């Protein structure tokens, strides 16, 4: 009588990919015109101080 049950492999598929609209980070790509001298980026949000970035 065979007492070895063998090997069982259970394959569980990965969950479908879900895109989150906002995960707390933002990436901004800015390209200035050839004639522009500088680019100023302003950021503000409720409960946070307003800031700016000049380039």
Phi and psi restraints in degrees (value plus and minus 20) as a CYANA .aco file:
   2 UNK   PHI    -101.1   -61.1
   2 UNK   PSI      96.1   136.1
   3 UNK   PHI    -119.8   -79.8
   3 UNK   PSI     -22.6    17.4
   4 UNK   PHI    -111.3   -71.3
   4 UNK   PSI      94.6   134.6
   5 UNK   PHI     -94.1   -54.1
   5 UNK   PSI     -32.0     8.0
   6 UNK   PHI      70.9   110.9
   6 UNK   PSI    -187.9  -147.9
   7 UNK   PHI    -133.1   -93.1
   7 UNK   PSI     113.6   153.6
   8 UNK   PHI    -134.1   -94.1
   8 UNK   PSI     109.8   149.8
   9 UNK   PHI    -134.6   -94.6
   9 UNK   PSI     103.7   143.7
  10 UNK   PHI    -129.0   -89.0
  10 UNK   PSI     101.2   141.2
  11 UNK   PHI    -127.4   -87.4
  11 UNK   PSI      96.7   136.7
  12 UNK   PHI    -125.0   -85.0
  12 UNK   PSI     100.8   140.8
  13 UNK   PHI     -87.2   -47.2
  13 UNK   PSI     130.4   170.4
  14 UNK   PHI     -86.7   -46.7
  14 UNK   PSI     134.1   174.1
  15 UNK   PHI     -87.5   -47.5
  15 UNK   PSI     131.0   171.0
  16 UNK   PHI     -80.9   -40.9
  16 UNK   PSI     124.0   164.0
  17 UNK   PHI     -86.4   -46.4
  17 UNK   PSI     115.2   155.2
  18 UNK   PHI    -141.6  -101.6
  18 UNK   PSI     107.4   147.4
  19 UNK   PHI    -109.4   -69.4
  19 UNK   PSI     111.1   151.1
  20 UNK   PHI    -118.2   -78.2
  20 UNK   PSI     113.6   153.6
  21 UNK   PHI     -87.1   -47.1
  21 UNK   PSI     -61.5   -21.5
  22 UNK   PHI    -163.9  -123.9
  22 UNK   PSI      99.4   139.4
  23 UNK   PHI    -130.7   -90.7
  23 UNK   PSI      -4.4    35.6
  24 UNK   PHI      80.2   120.2
  24 UNK   PSI     -27.9    12.1
  25 UNK   PHI    -144.4  -104.4
  25 UNK   PSI     134.7   174.7
  26 UNK   PHI    -157.7  -117.7
  26 UNK   PSI     124.4   164.4
  27 UNK   PHI    -138.6   -98.6
  27 UNK   PSI     108.5   148.5
  28 UNK   PHI    -143.7  -103.7
  28 UNK   PSI     108.8   148.8
  29 UNK   PHI    -134.5   -94.5
  29 UNK   PSI     102.0   142.0
  30 UNK   PHI    -143.0  -103.0
  30 UNK   PSI     116.2   156.2
  31 UNK   PHI    -146.3  -106.3
  31 UNK   PSI     103.1   143.1
  32 UNK   PHI    -112.4   -72.4
  32 UNK   PSI     136.0   176.0
  33 UNK   PHI     -88.4   -48.4
  33 UNK   PSI     134.3   174.3
  34 UNK   PHI     -78.4   -38.4
  34 UNK   PSI     -52.0   -12.0
  35 UNK   PHI    -108.7   -68.7
  35 UNK   PSI     -28.6    11.4
  36 UNK   PHI     -93.5   -53.5
  36 UNK   PSI     118.2   158.2
  37 UNK   PHI    -105.2   -65.2
  37 UNK   PSI     -58.5   -18.5
  38 UNK   PHI    -173.3  -133.3
  38 UNK   PSI     140.7   180.7
  39 UNK   PHI    -136.7   -96.7
  39 UNK   PSI     111.6   151.6
  40 UNK   PHI    -139.6   -99.6
  40 UNK   PSI     104.5   144.5
  41 UNK   PHI    -131.3   -91.3
  41 UNK   PSI     103.1   143.1
  42 UNK   PHI    -127.0   -87.0
  42 UNK   PSI     119.8   159.8
  43 UNK   PHI    -153.8  -113.8
  43 UNK   PSI     116.7   156.7
  44 UNK   PHI    -169.9  -129.9
  44 UNK   PSI     132.9   172.9
  45 UNK   PHI    -176.2  -136.2
  45 UNK   PSI     131.7   171.7
  46 UNK   PHI     -81.2   -41.2
  46 UNK   PSI     107.7   147.7
  47 UNK   PHI      68.4   108.4
  47 UNK   PSI     -23.9    16.1
  48 UNK   PHI    -142.9  -102.9
  48 UNK   PSI     136.5   176.5
  49 UNK   PHI     -96.9   -56.9
  49 UNK   PSI     130.4   170.4
  50 UNK   PHI     -98.4   -58.4
  50 UNK   PSI     123.0   163.0
  51 UNK   PHI    -161.1  -121.1
  51 UNK   PSI     146.1   186.1
  52 UNK   PHI    -161.9  -121.9
  52 UNK   PSI     137.3   177.3
  53 UNK   PHI    -152.3  -112.3
  53 UNK   PSI     103.7   143.7
  54 UNK   PHI    -129.8   -89.8
  54 UNK   PSI     119.3   159.3
